[in-house]
């Protein structure tokens, strides 16, 4: 009985920790410096993935995305601080943790 109770408590703590990690609140005093990742197309080795990203990056979608970035000066500054030319961003996805992944040509 004691082992079962201990196992249940362990999994409860583990589940709570996992939930807080995905919510990004393990330590409320720690701020994530950038809520995004940057992937350059030249770094993608999977040809199918690269082709898919290029196919989805129509002129209209790229222009709309770049307008969104222009409308968010804080995000634009963070991207520029990482050396990412905003006009080279062609796509964006939301990761499971809620952060964005920007694809750059």
C-alpha positions in Angstrom: 0.0 0.0 0.0 2.8 2.4 0.9 4.6 1.8 -2.5 1.3 2.5 -4.3 0.8 5.7 -2.5 4.4 6.7 -3.1 4.1 6.0 -6.8 0.9 8.0 -7.1 2.5 10.9 -5.3 5.5 10.7 -7.6 3.4 10.7 -10.8 1.4 13.6 -9.4 4.5 15.7 -8.9 5.8 14.7 -12.3 2.6 15.6 -14.0 2.5 18.9 -12.2 6.1 19.7 -13.2 5.5 18.7 -16.8 2.4 21.0 -17.0 4.3 23.9 -15.6 7.2 23.4 -18.1 4.8 23.5 -21.0 3.0 26.5 -19.5 6.4 28.2 -19.1 6.0 29.0 -15.5 8.5 26.8 -13.7 10.0 29.9 -12.1 7.9 33.0 -12.5 11.0 35.2 -11.9 12.7 33.8 -15.0 11.7 35.5 -18.3 12.4 33.8 -21.6 14.5 36.2 -23.6 12.9 35.4 -26.9 9.6 33.7 -27.4 10.7 32.3 -30.8 13.2 30.2 -32.7 14.7 30.9 -36.0 15.4 28.3 -38.6 17.2 29.1 -41.9 16.1 27.2 -44.9 19.7 26.4 -45.6 19.9 24.5 -42.3 16.9 22.2 -43.2 18.2 18.9 -44.6 14.9 17.2 -45.2 14.1 18.1 -48.8 10.4 17.4 -48.4 10.1 19.7 -45.4 12.0 22.5 -47.2 9.9 22.1 -50.3 6.7 22.3 -48.2 7.8 25.5 -46.4 8.7 27.1 -49.7 5.4 26.1 -51.3 3.4 27.5 -48.4 5.3 30.8 -48.5 3.2 32.5 -51.2 3.9 36.2 -51.9 0.6 37.1 -50.2 1.3 35.0 -47.0 4.9 36.4 -46.7 3.7 39.9 -47.1 0.9 39.4 -44.5 3.4 37.9 -42.1 5.9 40.7 -42.6 3.1 43.3 -42.0 2.3 41.5 -38.7 5.9 41.7 -37.6 6.1 45.4 -38.7 3.0 46.0 -36.5 4.8 44.5 -33.4 7.9 46.7 -32.9 9.1 44.7 -29.9 9.1 41.5 -31.9 10.8 43.3 -34.8 13.6 44.5 -32.4 14.1 41.0 -31.0 14.4 39.5 -34.5 16.8 42.2 -35.5 18.8 41.7 -32.3 19.2 38.1 -33.4 20.5 39.2 -36.8 17.3 38.2 -38.6 16.4 40.5 -41.5 12.6 40.8 -41.3 12.3 40.9 -45.1 13.9 37.4 -45.3 11.3 35.8 -43.0 9.0 33.6 -45.2 7.0 31.5 -42.7 6.0 31.1 -39.1 4.7 28.2 -37.1 3.6 27.9 -33.5 5.4 25.3 -31.6 3.8 23.0 -29.0 5.1 25.2 -26.2 3.4 28.3 -27.6 6.5 29.9 -29.0 6.9 30.7 -32.7 9.3 29.3 -35.2 10.3 31.7 -37.9 11.6 30.3 -41.2 14.2 32.5 -42.9 15.4 32.3 -46.5 
